Protein backbone atom coordinates (compact mmCIF):
# COMPACT_ATOMS: atom_id res chain seq x y z
CA UNK A 1 0.00 0.00 0.00
CA UNK A 2 1.20 3.49 -0.81
CA UNK A 3 1.52 6.06 1.92
CA UNK A 4 2.80 8.95 -0.20
CA UNK A 5 -0.09 11.06 1.08
CA UNK A 6 1.19 10.93 4.68
CA UNK A 7 3.11 14.10 5.51
CA UNK A 8 6.62 14.07 6.93
CA UNK A 9 5.36 15.43 10.25
CA UNK A 10 2.71 12.72 10.54
CA UNK A 11 5.32 10.05 9.78
CA UNK A 12 7.46 11.32 12.64
CA UNK A 13 4.47 11.48 14.99
CA UNK A 14 3.74 7.82 14.25
CA UNK A 15 7.31 6.95 15.20
CA UNK A 16 6.92 9.00 18.39
CA UNK A 17 3.79 7.02 19.33
CA UNK A 18 5.60 3.74 18.79
CA UNK A 19 8.58 4.91 20.82
CA UNK A 20 6.36 5.75 23.77
CA UNK A 21 6.22 2.04 24.59
CA UNK A 22 9.38 0.64 22.96
CA UNK A 23 13.09 1.23 23.03
CA UNK A 24 14.86 2.52 19.94
CA UNK A 25 16.53 -0.85 19.49
CA UNK A 26 13.24 -2.76 19.81
CA UNK A 27 11.42 -0.45 17.39
CA UNK A 28 14.27 -0.67 14.89
CA UNK A 29 14.04 -4.45 14.98
CA UNK A 30 10.25 -4.42 14.54
CA UNK A 31 10.47 -1.97 11.62
CA UNK A 32 13.39 -3.73 9.94
CA UNK A 33 15.65 -0.68 10.09
CA UNK A 34 18.77 0.15 12.04
CA UNK A 35 18.71 1.86 15.43
CA UNK A 36 20.59 4.70 13.72
CA UNK A 37 17.66 5.17 11.31
CA UNK A 38 15.24 5.39 14.24
CA UNK A 39 17.50 7.92 15.96
CA UNK A 40 17.48 10.00 12.77
CA UNK A 41 13.66 9.98 12.90
CA UNK A 42 13.74 11.02 16.56
CA UNK A 43 16.10 13.91 15.87
CA UNK A 44 14.16 14.87 12.70
CA UNK A 45 17.16 14.26 10.43
CA UNK A 46 15.31 11.70 8.28
CA UNK A 47 11.77 10.56 7.62
CA UNK A 48 10.40 7.02 7.46
CA UNK A 49 9.59 5.93 3.91
CA UNK A 50 6.33 4.29 2.80
CA UNK A 51 7.60 0.78 3.56
CA UNK A 52 8.55 1.73 7.13
CA UNK A 53 5.18 3.41 7.66
CA UNK A 54 3.43 0.31 6.35
CA UNK A 55 5.36 -1.84 8.83
CA UNK A 56 4.67 0.66 11.61
CA UNK A 57 0.93 0.40 11.01
CA UNK A 58 1.13 -3.39 11.00
CA UNK A 59 2.78 -3.56 14.45
CA UNK A 60 0.48 -1.17 16.28
CA UNK A 61 -0.66 -2.38 19.65
CA UNK A 62 -4.39 -1.92 20.28
CA UNK A 63 -3.74 1.00 22.63
CA UNK A 64 -1.63 2.75 19.95
CA UNK A 65 -4.16 2.51 17.13
CA UNK A 66 -6.38 5.36 18.30
CA UNK A 67 -3.42 7.73 18.62
CA UNK A 68 -1.98 6.84 15.23
CA UNK A 69 -5.33 6.99 13.43
CA UNK A 70 -5.89 10.40 15.01
CA UNK A 71 -2.51 11.54 13.64
CA UNK A 72 -3.47 10.30 10.17
CA UNK A 73 -6.95 11.87 10.21
CA UNK A 74 -5.58 15.21 11.41
CA UNK A 75 -2.95 15.06 8.66
CA UNK A 76 -5.60 14.51 5.99
CA UNK A 77 -7.86 17.23 7.39
CA UNK A 78 -4.99 19.70 7.45
CA UNK A 79 -4.28 19.00 3.77
CA UNK A 80 -7.95 19.37 2.84
CA UNK A 81 -8.24 22.65 4.74
CA UNK A 82 -5.16 23.96 2.97
CA UNK A 83 -6.60 22.99 -0.40
CA UNK A 84 -9.97 24.64 0.32
CA UNK A 85 -8.34 27.91 1.39
CA UNK A 86 -6.28 27.94 -1.81
CA UNK A 87 -9.39 28.00 -4.00
CA UNK A 88 -10.10 31.66 -4.63
CA UNK A 89 -13.38 31.23 -6.53
CA UNK A 90 -16.20 30.96 -3.94
CA UNK A 91 -18.30 28.79 -6.28
CA UNK A 92 -15.48 26.32 -6.82
CA UNK A 93 -14.62 26.36 -3.11
CA UNK A 94 -18.21 25.42 -2.23
CA UNK A 95 -18.27 22.75 -4.93
CA UNK A 96 -15.07 21.25 -3.47
CA UNK A 97 -16.57 21.28 0.04
CA UNK A 98 -19.72 19.54 -1.21
CA UNK A 99 -17.67 16.90 -3.02
CA UNK A 100 -15.61 16.21 0.11
CA UNK A 101 -18.74 15.81 2.23
CA UNK A 102 -20.33 13.51 -0.39
CA UNK A 103 -17.20 11.39 -0.56
CA UNK A 104 -16.92 10.97 3.19
CA UNK A 105 -20.66 10.38 3.67
CA UNK A 106 -20.63 7.75 0.91
CA UNK A 107 -18.06 5.59 2.70
Helices and strands as residue ranges (DSSP letters): H 8-19, H 24-31, H 35-42, H 50-58, H 62-86, H 90-105
